């Protein structure tokens, strides 16, 4: 809890209460707006994987569908046991008939089969061959095998996949092609674009692999929907302006001429160091796990990711070690890299396509991370000039810790997080989330400018002493950059 000095005057207390009430009002209004705008089915979640195997007499689809996502889409409750999965098979077959289709060339349609002419071919309905219990991304899943008979090897295969994503807009399915013992990622099926071309009309038996640009987009979407990674990065960035301002010597007060420029440069250096350390950490384990050189269980990694948020939040309020931001970013970056790699490992790609996937996915992560830094750090720096910025750090660090602890409990109990609706709303509306942060930061900066005019040079020491008495005691890292 922040410790307030005894010298606070009643007028100052009233002023602080008005500010805090205004900030809470703005935050509450934004949360209400976000909650009203959030789709009821939105849920950042595990994904479906589909492996398409064109054969001599049939096209086989092997899918892993997360049970949690399937329950969200259907409203059904499925026990993650073989008996529970078997009981859901009938309903699954009906949804497959509605939401899954395979387009083949007209000459590939077997005698006696009927289909719908579309997408330059004939749309055939797959048949459910087998349903069993499996896992995808460490989550219990429905392991489903589908089959579409063909008149010989297919000249063309296109997949239409709306299973789960019809009701859950944020859900996606990674589609791969298995041919000649090699697995190639060929597309991403979403509610907005459910079609994936597996074998093109001009290349019989040849899959068209996903390009670098697609994997970059996948990496960016992973961060945009990954509230755990965003929370960790936010916890590291929050105290950066305070660390810099706390290191400035006599004459370097925020109101002194030339101080803002020195503060901006120092903050930029510290933020760049944090981002670089995190990048190095997660890039190492992303590559090791993706190429099968390191094998780590999914649930302990996710718990460690949540723990990293708590550690970073504590460090934001009270530095644990000198230059701790860099050590925390690099050390826990190794853990986050293991979590990132889950996406690539579950695709089951061969080594050559894994290299492309790792490069593109990692680049997408870095671009998304850069967007977060560019969009938030200037706002945090402006707000940090206010003596009340430390309250914002305390509030965000506390909220982040509560979210992380809730996530840990959910993982240990194998249940959805109690705060899942909040996570869903924020991750599904990143622009509104940023707007809320911008409103709070600009309010702190503007009220500071209006109520805290520049002090004469001779009163700089007194001003700094007053701020120490009226701000939460969040300590600046004694070893951080100047």
Secondary structure, DSSP 8 states (H G I E B T S, - for coil): -----TT--HHHHHHHHHHHHHHHHHHHHHHHHHHHHS-TT------EEEEEEE-SSEEEEEEEEEHHHHHHHH-----SSHHHHHHTHHHHHHHHHHHEEEEE-GGGS-TT---EEETTEEEE--EEEEEEEEEETTEEEEEEEEEEE-SSS-S-EEEEE-TTTTT-TT--EEEEEEETTEEEEEEEE-SS--EEEEE-TTSTT-B----HHHHHHHHHHHHHT-HHHHHHHHHHHHTHHHHHHHT--TT--TTSTTHHHHHHHHHHHHHHHHHHHHHHHHHHHHHHHHTTS----HHHHHHHHHHHHHHHHHHHHB-SSTTHHHHHHHHHHHHHHHHHHHHHHTTT--HHHHHHHHHHHHHHHHHHHHHHHHHHHHHHHHHHTSTTHHHHHHHHHHHHHHHHHHHHHHHHHTS--TTHHHHHHHHH-HHHHHHHHHHHHHHHHHHHHHHS----GGGHHHHHHHHHHHS---B--TTS--
